[in-house]
Amino acid sequence: MLPLWEQRVARQSAAFIRMAQVREETGGKGQILASLPPGGWNIAWVRDMAYAIVGMARAGHVAEAKEALTFIFERAQAGTYTDPKWGIGKPYRVSVCRYFGNGAEESDVTSAGPNIEFDGFGLMLWAIEEYVRASGDTAFLAAQEAAIFTETADILAGLTDATGLIKADSSIWELHVDDDGYNGKRHFAYTSATASRGLTAAGYLAGQAGKPWTVYATATAALKTAIGLQLVDKDGVLVNFPPADRSPKPPEN
């Protein structure tokens, strides 16, 4: 049994997530906002939603977790950034950044270009796995098969480049991808780590759905090898991005 104060924190946290979930019968139903009033971030980020869904599933609130996943894989309008210059080049299901209240995909665009974040693909696959393990609802996999596998897991498995890592992106750091010739993208450790976890989840989900799963296991193994080769320095420390991605211009170096 958890101490009373921990129980109170857990219940309060679950209540906050529940309060942040849209329940109106609109295209945005099920999305989870990044903050409540008076916070200014009343918009749904993929990354924030994934962690919230996992929290719901692990706490036993599987109906709410399913509603959020149904928003992502059925109601939401993704696929805006299919232009190959953004690194995807084909239809995809999970937003590269966030969603408006009506469910439309949005990525903040400034003079430094848009944010293109691939970590959400892996995080959402992990969230589905947590939901299925908590609920036993394998029917969800059948109902959303194309969205989960073809438009998310397969897209993620194909996002590696010559480094073996996931292609350079804005990642959790939200570095814009173009600013008068300066490219803010990097091969971020966070993106490849979340992709590795997501592809592991995809293998589990494929097995539960009666689909071939070895392709995801192979992709996960290759990505883990690349992380070890490209993102671990001589002292055995995991670095944010490979030395080859450094530039003399950006302060984040």
N, C-alpha and C positions, 0 to 999 in steps of 0.2 A: 504494500500500500504506500502510495506517495505521501509525503508530508502534506499537511493541510494547505500550506502556502503554495506548494507546487500545484496542487489540485486547483486552487483558485486561479493561478496564473494560466493554467491549461484551459480552464473553462472560459476565462475572460478572452483568451486568444481565439478560441473556437468561436465565441460569440462575435468578435470583431470580424473574423473571416466571413461568417454567415451574414453579418450586416453589410459587408462589402459586395455580396453577390447579387447581381441584378435578377429580379424575379418577375418583372413586367413581361407580358407576352409580346416581345418584339424580337427583332433580329439579334439583339444583344443579350437575350435571356441566358442566364447561366454564367456570363462573364464575371470575373472578380476584379474589382477596382484596386488600384495600387494604394489608395488612401481614402479615409473617410473625412468629412468636414471636421475641422477647418483646413485639413490638408488640401493642397492644390492639385494633387495628382489623381483626379477622378477619371482615370483612363486605365484600360486593361493592358498591362504588359504580359507577354507570354511567360517570361522568366518568373515574375511574381506569382502568376497564376499557377505555374507548375508546382512551386513549393507549397502554395496554399492547398492545392489538390492533394498532394501527398499528405499534408497535415490532416486534412479532412478524412482521407481514407484510413490512415493509421489510427485516428480517433474514433473510427466507427461511423462517421457521417458519410456513408457511401452514396446516399441519394443525392446529396449536394455535390459530391465529387463527380458523380455521373453527369449531373446537369452542366457542370463546368466543362467536362470533356465533350459532351454533346455540343456545346457551343463551339468549341475549337474544331471538332471534326465533322460538324454537320451545318451549323447555322452561320458561322463566320465566313467572311468573304476574303480569302487570301489569294495569293498568286499575282499580285500587282507588279512585282519586281522580277518578271521572268526574262528580262533582257539579259543576254549572256554576259554583258559587261559587269553585272552584279554578281556573277559567279554561279547562278542557278541554271538558267537557260531552258527550263521546262516548268510545267505546272507543278505547284507545291501546295500543301495544305496548311502548314503552320506559319503564321506571320513572321517576317524577318525583324519585327520590332513590337508592334502593339496594335490595338483596335480602338476605333471610335465606338460611341455608344450604340450605334446601329449595327455594329458587327463588321464594319468595313475595315480593311487593313490600312494602317497608317505608319509611316516612318518619318520622324521629324527631319525635315530637309532645310538646310541652311546654305550659305554661300560655300560651305565645306561639303556639300553633297548630303546624301541620306545616310542613315545608320543601316547597315546590313549585318544582322546578327544571326549567326547559325546555331548558337547554343540552345535556342528554343526547341529545335528539332529533337535533340537528344533528351532534353529535360521533359518534354511532353511524352515521349515514349516511356521514360522512367515513371512518369505520373500514371500512365495507363497501366503499367505493370503493377504498381502499388494498388491501384483500384481493383484490378482483376484478382489479385491475391487476397484483398480484403473482402471482396464481395462474391467471388466465384462466378462473376457474370461474364462468361465467355461468349454469350450471345452478342455482347457489345462489339466484340471483335468481328463477328460475322456481319453485323449490321453496318460497320464502318470499315470493312476490309480494304477497299481501295484507298480511302483517305489515310488509314493507318500505315499500310504497307507500301503501296505504290507511290503515294504522294508525300510520305514522310520518311519511313525507314529506308526505302530504296533511294530516295533523294539524298538522304544523309550518307548512306554507304557510298554514293558516287561523288561526294564533295571533297574527297582527298585530292591532293595534287602531287607533284614530283617529290615533295619533301616527305610524303607519307602521312602528313598531318592534314587536318581539315583546312581547306583553303583560307587564305587571309580574309579576315572580316572585322567588323567593328566590335563584336563580342560584348561582354558585360561592360566594357569601358566606353562604349558608345562613341568611338572615334569615327568621325565622318570620313567617307571614302574618297573624296576628291575636293581639293581646294586649289584651283589654279595650277594644277600639275602636281601638288603635294598629295600623296596618298596616305591616309591615316590608318589603313588596314594593317593588321599584323597576323601572324600565325599564333594566335593566343593559346596558351596552355589551357585556359578555362574552357574554350570552345572544344578543343580536342578531348579534354577530360569528360565533358558532358556528352560528347558524341560517343565516346567509348562506353559510357554507362548506358546511353540510349540504345546503342546497337546490341549490347548485352540484353537489355530489356526486349528488343525486337526479336531476338532469338527465342526468348522465353514465350513471348506472345505468339510467335509463329508456331511453336510447338503446341500451344494451347488451341490454336485455330486449325491445327492439322495441316499446316503449310510447311514447306522446306525451311529449315532454320539454319543450316550450316553456312549459308552465304553470309549471314550476320555474324556468326562466330568467327569466320575467317576474317571479315572486315574488322572486327574488334581486336583480334590478335595482331593484325598488321598495324593498326592504329596504336596499340600499346607499345609495340616495338619502336615505332617512329617517335613516340613521346620519349621513350628512354634514350633514343639516339640524338634527338634534336632539342630536347627541352630539359635535359639534366646536365648540369655543368660538371667540371672536373672534380668538384668537392661533393658531388652527389646531391646538389641542391636543385630542386625544380624551379626553372626560371619562367618569367612571364611570356617571353617569346624568344625565338632563336636570335643569336647575335647577328646573323645575316639580315635580319629585319630592322636593325637599328638605322637611324638617320641622324645627321648632325643637327637637324632643324627642330624636331618636336621635343618639348620639355619632359614628356613622359618617359624618355629614356633614362 
